[in-house]
Amino acid sequence: MENQVKYNGLAIAGFVVSLASLLINFGGIVGLVGTILSAIGLSQVNSKGEKGKGMAIAGLVVGIVSILYGIYSIANCVSIFTA
């Protein structure tokens, strides 16, 4: 039986949560969770030699964009209500 390299679960979870944060964005908190999971997954991929590096990087990028959008939307709401 071959020694198959497996995908890192945290890299997959981080990518999926980051994608979900594009639809459900509670002020960037869901994106923050996706970013953290992706960062841990990327670290594990690099140290253990597992698959999933691309998904972890994509999760980081999408998560960071989601966080920035969450900050923007909160700032926009605050400026509307204080005007």
KENU-993428 format. One record per residue: residue number from 1; x, y, z of N, C-alpha, C in turn; residue in three letters. Coordinates in pm, 1 decimal, always signed. Layout:
N
NUM	X	Y	Z	X	Y	Z	X	Y	Z	Ala
...
// end
This chain:
83
1	+84.3	-118.6	+0.0	+0.0	+0.0	+0.0	+88.5	+124.6	+0.0	Met
2	+51.4	+219.7	-83.1	+130.5	+341.9	-94.2	+108.2	+433.0	+25.9	Glu
3	+209.3	+511.3	+54.2	+197.5	+611.7	+158.6	+139.6	+738.3	+96.0	Asn
4	+9.5	+756.6	+107.0	-57.2	+870.7	+43.4	-50.9	+992.7	+134.0	Gln
5	-20.9	+1106.6	+72.8	-18.9	+1232.5	+145.6	-162.1	+1283.9	+152.6	Val
6	-206.0	+1317.5	+272.8	-344.1	+1359.8	+293.5	-353.8	+1512.2	+296.1	Lys
7	-474.8	+1558.8	+270.1	-502.3	+1702.1	+280.3	-513.6	+1742.0	+426.8	Tyr
8	-467.8	+1861.0	+457.6	-477.7	+1911.8	+593.3	-620.6	+1958.4	+619.8	Asn
9	-678.2	+1910.0	+726.8	-816.6	+1942.3	+760.8	-837.5	+2088.4	+794.6	Gly
10	-741.4	+2149.7	+862.7	-756.6	+2291.0	+898.0	-746.1	+2381.1	+776.1	Leu
11	-666.9	+2342.0	+678.8	-658.1	+2420.0	+555.1	-791.9	+2417.8	+482.3	Ala
12	-854.2	+2300.1	+477.2	-985.2	+2288.9	+413.7	-1089.7	+2367.7	+491.9	Ile
13	-1089.0	+2352.5	+624.4	-1186.9	+2422.2	+708.1	-1170.6	+2573.9	+697.6	Ala
14	-1047.0	+2621.4	+696.7	-1022.2	+2764.9	+684.4	-1072.3	+2820.0	+553.0	Gly
15	-1051.9	+2743.5	+445.4	-1099.1	+2786.0	+313.8	-1251.5	+2791.6	+310.7	Phe
16	-1316.2	+2689.4	+363.8	-1462.5	+2684.0	+362.7	-1522.3	+2794.8	+450.1	Val
17	-1466.3	+2817.6	+566.9	-1517.3	+2923.3	+654.4	-1494.4	+3060.8	+591.8	Val
18	-1380.5	+3078.9	+527.7	-1354.4	+3206.1	+461.1	-1452.9	+3230.7	+347.3	Ser
19	-1484.4	+3126.0	+271.3	-1584.9	+3141.3	+166.4	-1721.8	+3172.7	+226.1	Leu
20	-1754.5	+3107.6	+335.8	-1882.6	+3135.0	+401.6	-1887.8	+3277.6	+454.7	Ala
21	-1772.7	+3333.1	+489.6	-1769.9	+3469.8	+542.3	-1808.0	+3572.8	+437.0	Ser
22	-1801.2	+3534.2	+309.0	-1846.0	+3626.2	+204.5	-1998.2	+3640.8	+205.8	Leu
23	-2067.2	+3538.2	+254.5	-2213.2	+3542.7	+263.0	-2260.8	+3584.1	+401.6	Leu
24	-2191.8	+3538.8	+504.5	-2229.3	+3567.6	+643.2	-2112.9	+3642.4	+706.3	Ile
25	-2123.2	+3773.7	+712.9	-2010.4	+3853.1	+759.5	-2054.3	+3937.1	+878.8	Asn
26	-2039.0	+3885.6	+997.0	-2075.0	+3957.7	+1119.2	-1962.6	+4052.9	+1158.0	Phe
27	-1948.5	+4158.2	+1081.0	-1845.5	+4257.2	+1109.3	-1704.6	+4204.0	+1091.3	Gly
28	-1688.8	+4102.1	+1010.8	-1556.8	+4046.6	+984.8	-1515.4	+3935.0	+1078.7	Gly
29	-1601.5	+3897.1	+1172.5	-1564.9	+3794.6	+1270.2	-1552.2	+3657.7	+1203.9	Ile
30	-1642.7	+3625.2	+1113.6	-1635.4	+3495.5	+1044.8	-1510.0	+3490.9	+958.1	Val
31	-1476.2	+3602.7	+895.0	-1352.4	+3609.8	+816.9	-1229.2	+3593.7	+904.3	Gly
32	-1235.4	+3646.3	+1026.3	-1124.1	+3632.0	+1119.6	-1104.4	+3485.3	+1157.7	Leu
33	-1214.1	+3414.9	+1181.7	-1205.2	+3272.0	+1214.2	-1145.6	+3194.6	+1096.2	Val
34	-1192.1	+3225.2	+974.6	-1137.8	+3159.8	+856.4	-990.9	+3188.5	+835.8	Gly
35	-950.4	+3311.1	+864.2	-809.7	+3348.9	+850.1	-722.9	+3274.5	+950.8	Thr
36	-770.0	+3264.2	+1073.0	-693.6	+3193.8	+1177.2	-680.4	+3045.7	+1142.6	Ile
37	-791.5	+2983.6	+1102.2	-786.3	+2842.2	+1064.7	-692.0	+2820.3	+946.3	Leu
38	-697.7	+2908.7	+848.6	-611.8	+2896.3	+731.2	-464.6	+2913.9	+767.4	Ser
39	-435.6	+3006.8	+857.4	-296.7	+3029.6	+898.0	-240.9	+2908.1	+972.2	Ala
40	-321.2	+2850.5	+1061.0	-276.5	+2730.7	+1132.6	-260.2	+2614.7	+1034.6	Ile
41	-356.2	+2602.6	+942.1	-347.5	+2497.3	+841.8	-224.8	+2512.3	+753.6	Gly
42	-193.5	+2634.6	+713.2	-74.3	+2659.1	+630.5	+52.9	+2623.0	+706.6	Leu
43	+55.6	+2655.4	+833.8	+170.7	+2620.8	+916.0	+188.2	+2469.1	+925.6	Ser
44	+76.8	+2398.0	+943.8	+83.9	+2252.7	+952.5	+121.8	+2190.3	+818.4	Gln
45	+70.6	+2246.8	+709.6	+105.1	+2195.4	+576.1	+255.4	+2207.2	+553.7	Val
46	+311.2	+2320.2	+591.0	+454.7	+2341.6	+570.3	+539.7	+2251.9	+660.2	Asn
47	+494.4	+2228.7	+783.3	+576.5	+2150.0	+875.8	+561.6	+1999.0	+854.8	Ser
48	+441.3	+1953.2	+818.5	+416.2	+1809.7	+805.1	+425.1	+1759.5	+662.0	Lys
49	+433.3	+1849.4	+565.7	+441.4	+1808.3	+426.9	+310.4	+1754.9	+371.5	Gly
50	+199.3	+1805.2	+421.7	+67.9	+1761.4	+374.6	+24.6	+1843.1	+253.5	Glu
51	-85.8	+1802.0	+192.2	-144.7	+1878.1	+83.4	-235.9	+1985.7	+141.1	Lys
52	-268.9	+2084.9	+56.8	-363.6	+2187.5	+97.1	-305.1	+2326.4	+109.6	Gly
53	-183.9	+2345.1	+61.2	-120.0	+2476.3	+72.6	-196.8	+2582.6	-4.7	Lys
54	-243.7	+2547.8	-124.5	-319.4	+2643.8	-205.6	-450.7	+2683.4	-140.5	Gly
55	-519.1	+2585.2	-81.4	-645.1	+2616.6	-13.4	-621.5	+2704.3	+108.5	Met
56	-512.5	+2678.5	+180.8	-482.1	+2760.1	+297.9	-450.8	+2904.3	+257.4	Ala
57	-375.8	+2921.3	+150.7	-343.1	+3056.8	+104.5	-468.5	+3127.6	+54.2	Ile
58	-552.4	+3055.6	-20.0	-677.8	+3115.1	-67.2	-767.1	+3151.6	+49.9	Ala
59	-770.4	+3067.8	+152.1	-848.1	+3098.7	+272.5	-797.6	+3223.0	+343.0	Gly
60	-665.6	+3239.0	+345.2	-608.0	+3360.1	+405.0	-649.6	+3485.0	+327.9	Leu
61	-638.5	+3479.0	+196.8	-670.2	+3595.7	+113.9	-818.5	+3632.0	+126.8	Val
62	-905.0	+3532.4	+111.8	-1049.5	+3558.9	+118.8	-1087.8	+3604.9	+259.1	Val
63	-1028.7	+3544.7	+361.2	-1057.9	+3585.1	+498.7	-1016.4	+3728.4	+527.4	Gly
64	-899.7	+3767.3	+479.3	-853.1	+3904.4	+500.2	-941.3	+4004.1	+426.0	Ile
65	-981.0	+3970.6	+304.5	-1073.2	+4057.9	+230.4	-1205.1	+4071.0	+305.4	Val
66	-1253.1	+3962.2	+361.9	-1377.9	+3964.3	+437.4	-1365.1	+4050.1	+563.5	Ser
67	-1251.8	+4041.0	+630.9	-1228.6	+4124.3	+749.6	-1228.8	+4271.8	+710.9	Ile
68	-1159.3	+4304.8	+603.4	-1153.7	+4444.6	+558.8	-1291.9	+4495.9	+519.9	Leu
69	-1370.5	+4411.3	+452.6	-1506.4	+4450.8	+417.4	-1592.3	+4469.3	+542.5	Tyr
70	-1573.1	+4384.5	+641.7	-1646.6	+4398.9	+767.1	-1614.2	+4529.6	+837.6	Gly
71	-1486.7	+4565.3	+839.6	-1445.5	+4692.0	+900.6	-1503.7	+4809.4	+822.8	Ile
72	-1499.6	+4798.9	+690.4	-1556.7	+4904.3	+606.5	-1706.4	+4920.4	+631.1	Tyr
73	-1778.0	+4809.0	+639.6	-1923.1	+4817.7	+658.3	-1959.0	+4872.6	+795.3	Ser
74	-1882.1	+4838.2	+897.7	-1907.9	+4894.4	+1030.7	-1880.1	+5044.2	+1030.0	Ile
75	-1769.2	+5085.5	+969.0	-1736.5	+5227.8	+962.7	-1841.9	+5304.7	+883.9	Ala
76	-1893.4	+5242.8	+779.1	-1996.9	+5307.7	+698.2	-2126.4	+5322.6	+778.3	Asn
77	-2163.6	+5220.8	+852.8	-2285.3	+5229.4	+934.7	-2270.1	+5334.6	+1044.0	Cys
78	-2154.3	+5339.9	+1104.2	-2131.4	+5439.0	+1209.9	-2139.1	+5579.1	+1152.8	Val
79	-2082.5	+5600.9	+1034.6	-2084.7	+5734.4	+976.2	-2226.1	+5773.5	+933.5	Ser
80	-2308.2	+5676.5	+894.6	-2447.0	+5707.9	+855.9	-2526.3	+5749.2	+978.9	Ile
81	-2510.0	+5676.5	+1089.1	-2590.6	+5703.2	+1207.4	-2542.2	+5823.7	+1286.8	Phe
82	-2419.1	+5867.0	+1267.8	-2369.0	+5984.5	+1338.3	-2383.7	+6112.1	+1258.1	Thr
83	-2424.1	+6100.0	+1133.4	-2435.6	+6218.6	+1047.7	-2562.2	+6296.1	+1076.2	Ala
// end
